[in-house]
Amino acid sequence: MPTRLTRPGKHTLIIEHPVMPLAGTAGFGDEYAGLLDLTAFGALVTNPVTTAPRSPANGARVIPLAAGALVHTGLPNPGLRSVLTDHAEVWARLTIPIIVHFAPVSLEDLRRALGKLDEAEHVAGVEIGLDDEIPQAEAAALTREAARAEKPALIRLPFGAPMDMVRAVADAGADALVLSAPPRGTARDAGGRLVTGRILGPMNHPLALRHVGQAAQISHAPVIAAGGIHSAADAQAFLDAGAVAVQLDSLVWVQPSAVAEIVSALAGPTATGAVAESAEGWPPAQ
């Protein structure tokens, strides 16, 4: 059953079914080609992208936890211009919409990036990752800027964002809300050093489920849920709480075969690939 991912307007994004990867878990479209069928997703949310290139973090990048992992990557990427150029051919071949996750460092940085993303033929939408410590006023300002862009803007809020911020971002024109970024934590690596990073795993699910349920009650923008989904029941719980779609995180790495099982449970066994369309049309006419 097709899922309306964003609110009406612009190129309203409709995907074939409500299952996507969390930004950072499925690459840019070709890294996991031998392990994961990306067309099983309703859309591909890319790895995070920044305007300038970023190198990987030094030291331990994945620390096992009792029920998940702490991941510290440093957001490595070749920069927005290179991502759009180097992956255009791959995105053109995929049969699902591409949503580029962009991490802005300022309002002007976002404005310039949105100009490039609006021109990118094979980009269906933009997911904007808000900084964990962002003030509410700045979050609303970034959202208003994104709302001026041509393509739909999904705003990913920090973990545990207060409902005042959820309401402010929705009111500022977000086409959809993503709740949320994985929480941050600190753990010791094998050498005994303390490492700070994002926590992925089933432990996040109960906390995220409460957060999503609260947000869905007050937001007039669609809510996309993320946090510790490791079964079809986990995913369905988010939909029951009011989310329109879900994003899978560590499950994509530890049990990629389960992606198809969750898709089958939520959308039926024949659901593969995705389509996006609106009154204005997506993909654009060739």
Stockholm file with secondary structure:
# STOCKHOLM 1.0

chainA/1-286         MPTRLTRPGKHTLIIEHPVMPLAGTAGFGDEYAGLLDLTAFGALVTNPVTTAPRSPANGARVIPLAAGALVHTGLPNPGLRSVLTDHAEVWARLTIPIIVHFAPVSLEDLRRALGKLDEAEHVAGVEIGLDDEIPQAEAAALTREAARAEKPALIRLPFGAPMDMVRAVADAGADALVLSAPPRGTARDAGGRLVTGRILGPMNHPLALRHVGQAAQISHAPVIAAGGIHSAADAQAFLDAGAVAVQLDSLVWVQPSAVAEIVSALAGPTATGAVAESAEGWPPAQ
#=GR chainA/1-286 SS CCEECSCSSSSCCEESSSEEECTTSSTTSSTTTTTCCGGGSSSEECCCBCSSCBCCCSSCCEEEETTEEEECCCCCBCCHHHHHHHTHHHHHHCSSCEEEEECCSSHHHHHHHHHHHHHCTTCCEEEEECCTTCCHHHHHHHHHHHHTSSSCEEEECCTTCCHHHHHHHHHTTCSEEEECCCCEEEEECTTSCEEEEEEESGGGHHHHHHHHHHHHHHCSSCEEEESCCCSHHHHHHHHHTTCSEEEECTHHHHCTHHHHHHHHHHHCTTCCSCCCCCSSCSSCCC
#=GC SS_cons         CCEECSCSSSSCCEESSSEEECTTSSTTSSTTTTTCCGGGSSSEECCCBCSSCBCCCSSCCEEEETTEEEECCCCCBCCHHHHHHHTHHHHHHCSSCEEEEECCSSHHHHHHHHHHHHHCTTCCEEEEECCTTCCHHHHHHHHHHHHTSSSCEEEECCTTCCHHHHHHHHHTTCSEEEECCCCEEEEECTTSCEEEEEEESGGGHHHHHHHHHHHHHHCSSCEEEESCCCSHHHHHHHHHTTCSEEEECTHHHHCTHHHHHHHHHHHCTTCCSCCCCCSSCSSCCC
//
